[in-house]
C-alpha cells in the first residue's frame, strides 16, 4: 500500500520551525507495517531554554490581549484544521494506526475544542461582594502563566488540543510536548495555530527524550502549571518533579473501566453498543470499557453474543476501506497483551475469542476472556488493548463492589432499565464519569477527569479552565 507519508517533522520554538541542524532524531514507525516512515528531531537543553525564555517573554502580552482577539485566533486555527482534515487524518492513521474514519473524527473534535474554548473564555466571570457604601471587594480570575503540557499517543491530536484550547483561550502560554510516535499530526495542529496568527512564544512544540524534557521544563521557575495525560507511574513521577516548584498539576491517569450489565436490558442492543466501543482504537482508550460484570442469568448469553461480534470486527491497515480496528501503537504492545491473555488463561479464564497477534505490524486480534478470576493480571492492570473480560454477579451491591474494587476511577458504565437502580449506580460507583445506558461520556462542554489513582482535575467544560486560572480578591476602601 502506498502510504504517502510526507509530514514535515520539526520543533516549533519562538515562532520558528526547527529540524535537523545536528539534533538527534527518532524514527517514526507505521504500526500497521512496522516500517520506518520518518524521523522526528529531538529537542536538546538549549532548545528547551530558548522555549522557556520565549514563553516567559510572550506571556504578558498574550495575557493582556482582548479575549475576543485571542478567540479569533483559535477559531481561525479550528477552521484551518477542518480545511486540512483529510491530510491531517491520513498522517494520524499512518502514525498511530486508527482507522481513517476515526482519525477524521479526531480532527473534527480537536477543532471543536478550539472553537468552544474561544467562546467559553468570554464567560470566565469574577464576582462583586456585598460591602458597606464606599467600599468595594471583587474577586477576579487571571491566567496562571506558562504551562507545560504533556499528551499521549492514543489520541495525539485531540488530547493535545484539549490542553492547548483552554490554556490559550484564558491567556496562558504553552510549551507542548506531544508524543514522539505521532509528530506529523500534532505538528499539523501547531501549524494551524501558527498560520492562524498565534504570536511567537505563545504556543510551542518540542519533542525529546521524555524524562529529560520533563525534568528540564519542570525545574524552571518559568513554568507555573503542568497538565499531563498518561500512565499512573509516570503521573506520580511528574507530580514529584512539580512539587519542588509548587507547580499546579492536572492529572488524567487512565483507568480500568467497569461495565455493569443487568438482566433487564435488551441484550442485543447493549452488545451492539459495547463491542464497537471496546475495540475502538484497538482498545487504546483511557475510558475503554474493559471489565464487563454481567448479571448471572445473562452472563453466558452475553459472552456468546460478544464473541460473535468480536470475531466479525474487520482488522487491518487504517487506510483500507471498511477497517474497524487497526494495529496497536508500538512494537511493545502486542507482547504485553499476549502476556495478559496467557496469564488469565493459566489462572482459569476461558478464551472465548481472539488471543492471537498478527503476522505483520503490531496487530492483535479482538479478544474476549470469560469468567476471569480477580487474581489475573488483566483484572488489576489496565490492558490498554483489544481485550474484554467478564465475570458474573448476583446483586446490585455485589456489582458496585466489583466496580469499585480497584484503585482507579476514571470512567464506568452501567446498563439497566430500572430507574431506581440507575440512580443508585450513578451515586455508588467511584468514578469521575459514569455512563448510564450510554458510552458517550466525553463532550467539549462536560468535565473529563478521574478520582483515586486515575488522577484529579478536569479537562473539558467550564471546569477545564479552572486549573489555568488563579483567583485573586481585591479589596478597596
N, C-alpha and C positions, 0 to 999 in steps of 0.2 A: 504494500500500500504506500502510495506517495504521500508523505505526511505534510510537506511544505512548511516545515518549522523555520520561520525566518525572523525570530524575535531579535531585537536589538538590545542585548543584555548589558545593563550598565547600572552604576550607582547614580543617585541624584543628590547632590550636595550643594547647598548655597546657590540654587537656581541653575546649575550646570550639570550635564551628564558626564560621567567619568567611567572609562573602561580601560582594559589593558594597562598600558603605562607601567609595566613591571609588577603589577599586582598578582598575587596568587589567584588561581581560578579553581572552580569546582565544576565537575561535569554535570550536565542536566540530562536526565535519562527518561526516555519514553517507557513508562511502566508496562505498556502492552507488549513491547518487544524486548525490553531490556537493553535497547541500543542507545548509545550516547547521541544526543541531538544538538547539544550546545555546551557552552561553558560560561559560567557567571563569574564576574570579577568579585573578589572578596576585599572588603574594606580593611585597611590597616589602622594602626592607632592614630597616625597623622590625619587620616580621613575622618575618623571619629572626632578628633579635636576640632577639625575645621567645621564639622556639622554642629558640634556643641556651640562653638563661637557664633556661627550663623544663626542658630536658634535663639541664643541669648540676645543677639543684636536685632533680630526681626520681631521678637515678641511685643515690645511696647507699641509699635505702630499697628500691628495686627490686632492687638487687644483694643486699641482706641479707634479702630476703623468702625464706621457705622455698620450696624448689624445688617442693614439692607444690602450694603456693598459686599460684605462677606458672603451673604446668602446668594447674591447674584453669581459670584464666582463658583460656588458649589453647584448651583443649578446649571450653569453652563457646563461644568465638568460632567454632571449627570447626563446632559444632552449628548455630549461627546462620547460617553460610554455607550449610549444606545446607538449612535451613528456607527460606531465601530464594533458593535456587538458580535457580528459574525466572525470577525478576525480575532477578537479577544477570546471568544468562546472556543475557537479552534486551538489557540495557544493553551488554554486551560485544560482542554481534553488531552492534548499531547503531553503536557507536563504532569497532570495529576491522574488522568485515566478515566474520569467520569464520562458517561455518555454525553454527546453533543447537546442534546435537548436539555439535560440538567445543567450543563455549562452555560447555555444561553439564559436559563432561568437565574443562575447565579449572577450573571452580568446585570440583568434587569433588577434583581434585588439590591445589588450594590448601588445602582443609580437611584433607586427609590430611597435608600438610606440617606444619600446626599440631599435629595430634594426635601425629604421630610425634616431633616435636621436644619436645613436652611430656613424653613418656616418656623419650626418649633423654637429656635433661638430667640425669636421675637417675643416669646412669652416666658422668658426667664425672669419673672417678676420678683421684686422685693416686697416690702410692706412698710406702712407707716403706723407707729404705735400711738396709742392714746396718751397724751401728755397735757399738763396744765397750759393755759394760754401763755404764749411767749417762749415755750419750749418745743423742741422737735426731736423726735427719735425715729430713725429709719433703719431698716435692715436691707442691705443690698448683697447681691452675689456677683463675684468677679472671677474671671478665669484664673486658674491656679498657676499657670506658667507653662514652660516647656515640658512636653510629655515624651516618654519612651514607650512605644507601642510594639509589642511582640505578638505576632499572629502565626497560626499553624498552616499546614499544607492541606488539610481536608476540605476546607472552603477558603482557599487563599485570598480570593478577591473579596468575597462578602465579609469575612471576618476582619480583613484589613480596613475595609470601608466602614465597618461597624465601630471601629475605634477612631478613624480619621474624621468621620462625619460630625459627631457631637463635639469632639475636641476643637476642630477648626471652626465650627459654627459659633461656639460660645467665646472664641477669642484666644484659645491656646494655640501654640505651635507644636509640631510633632516631628520626632525622628522615628521613623517606622522601620522595623526590621522584620520583613516578611520571610517566609521560608525559602531556603536556597533551592529546594526541589522545584519551585514554581516561579521563577523570576520573570518570565515573559509576561504572564497575565497580570502580576502585581505591578510590574513596571509600566504596563499599559494604563493602569489606574493612576499612577503618578504622572504619566504623560498627559492624561486628561486634565488633571489639576494644573499642571504646568501650562498647557495650551489654553486653559480657561482663565489664566492670569493670576494664579496664586503668586504672591511676591516671593523673592528669593529668601530662603531660610525658614519659611513658614511651614512647608511640608517637605520632608526629606526622606530618602530611601537609602538604606545601607544593607548590604549582605555581608556575611562574615562568619567566622568561627563563633558559634553561639555563646560559649562561655566567655570568650574574650570580649565580644561586643557588649554583653550584658554587664560584665564587671566594669568595663570602662565607662559606659554610659551612666550606670547607677552610682559609680563613685564620684561623679561630677556634681558639684552643687548647682549646676545649671538645671538639671532635671529635677522637677518637683513632683512628678506623678508617673507611675508605672501602670500600664494596662497589659495583662497577659492572658492569653488563652492557650491551654496546653495541658500537660500531664500534672498529676498531683506532686510527684517528686520534684519536678522542675519548678513548679509554682512555689513550693516550700523553700527551695534554694534561692529563688529570686526574692522572696519575702525577706529572707535573712540579709541579702545584699541591700535591699531597700531600707531595712531597719536602721542601718548605720547613719543614713541621712534623714531619717524620719520622713521618708517619701510616702505619699499616699499611694495605695495599691488597689487595683481591681483585679480579681482572680476568677476566671472561669475555667475550672479544672476537670471538666469531664465528669462522667458518672457511670452508672450501670443500670440503665432504666428498666424498672419492673413494669409489666403489663398484667393487670388483674382482669381475668375474663370470667364472668359469672354465667350460670346456666340459663338465664332468662333472655339471652341475646339471640339475635339472628346470626347463627354461626357463619354462614357463607359470607354475609356482609362484613363481619369482623375479619375473616380471613382475607377477603379481597382488599381490605384496607391494610392489614398488618404485613402481609408478605412484601408488597412493594416498598413499604416503609423500612422494613428490616434490611432489605438488600439495596436500598438507595445508597449510592456512593460506596457500594461494596461493604456496607455496614460501618464505614469510617465516618461516623456522625456522633457527636458527643451526646445527642439525645436519642440515639438509635434504640428502638425497642429490642430488648435482648432477653430478659428473664421473664418468660411467659408462665404465669401462675394461673392455671385453669381449673375451675371447679370440677371435682372428681367425676361427676356424672357426664361431663362434656369432654374430659381430657383426651380420651383415646380418639374420638372423632375429630377433635381439634388437631391432633398430631397427624392423622391421616390426611386431612384436608390441607394442612400447612405443607406437608412433604410433597404432595402432588403439585401444589402451586410453585414450590421452590424448584422442583425439577423442571418446570416449564419456563423458568426465567432464562431469557436469552443472554448469554455471556459472550463478550467479545471486545474488540477494539472500539473505543467510544465513538470513532468516526464512522463505523459501519451502520447502515440503516437498520433500525429496529432493535438495536442492542439496548438491553435494560440494565445491565451491570457490567462495569469494566473491571480492570485489574486492581489489585491493591497498590498502594502508592510507591512502595520501595521494596528493595530486594529482601529486607529483613522480615517483612510481614507474613509471607506465606509460611515460612518455617515456624514463626510464632503461633500462627493459627493452627497449623498442623500439630504442634506440641499440645495445645489446649484440647484439641479433639482426641488425641491419643490418651491423654491423662484422664479425660472424662470417661471414655470407653473402658479404660483399665479399672476405673472405680465403679463400673456397673451401669453406666448410661447406655442407652440404645441409640445407635447411629441410624436415624430414620431417613436421612437423605444427605448426599454430598460427602464431605470429608476428604476430598481429593484435590490436590493442587494441579494447575495446568502444566502443559509440556513446555510452554514458552512464556516469556514475560513473567509477570508477578500475579498470575491468576490463581484463584481458589474457588472451588465450586460453592454455590449457596448451600449452606449446611444447617441441618436441624438435629439436635440431640434431645432425646426424650428421657424423662424420669432421671434427671441428673442429680446426684447427691450434693448436699451442701459442701462436702469436703473437696469436690472437684475444683481445680483452679479457675475454670471458666465461670463458676458461680460466685467467685470472690474478686476477680480481677477483670476490669473492662477489656473485652476481647478486641474491640475496635476493628472488627472484620465481619465477614458474612456468616456469623454463627448466631442461631437462635437456640435457646434451651428452654425446656419445660419441666414443670413439677405440677402435681395436683394439690388441691386444698379442699377443705370441707366447709369452713365457716368464714364469715366476714372478718372476724378477729384474727384468725389464722392467716388470711390473705394479707391483711395490713402488717402483721408481724413479719411475714416473709418479705414484703416490700421494704420494710424499714430495717432489715437485719444488717445491712452493710453500712459502712461509714460514709457513703456517698448519697447525695440528694440533689441532683440537677433536674432531671425530668422523670415523670412517672405517668402511667396511663391506666385507665380502667374502663371496662365496658360492662354496662348494666342498664336495664330499663326500669329499675326500681329507684324512684326519686329520693326516697329516704336514704337508701344505701349510697347513692351518688353523693349526697351531702356528707355522709359520714366518711366516705373515701377522700373527698376533697379536703376535709378538715384533718383526717387522721394520717394521711401519707406524708412523710417527712421529705419534702422536695420543694425546690424553688418554683417549679412549674408542674402543674397537674393537668392532664388532658382527660376529660370525661367523655367517652364515646367519640373521641377525635384524636388524631395525631398532630393536628395543626396548633402548635403552641408558640410559634415564632412569628412575630409581626413587627413592623417598624415602630408601631405606637404602643408596644407592650414590653414590659421589662423582661429581660432574659438573664437568669443567673441562678446560682445554686445555694445550698446550705450544707452544713457539715463539711466534709473534706472536698466537696465539689466547689468550694470557694465562697466568695462573698462579693457584694456589689452587683449592680445590674448594668447590662448594655441593652439599648433599645428603650423606647418610650421616654417620657419626661424624666424618669428615674435615671436614664442613661447619661444625663447631663450632670447629675449631682457630683460625681467623683472628679469632674473637671472644673468645679467651681468652689471658691471659698466664700464663707459667709462673714459679712462684716456689719457690725452695729455702729451707727454713727449717732451720737447724742449731742444736741446743740441747745444751749440755754441763751 
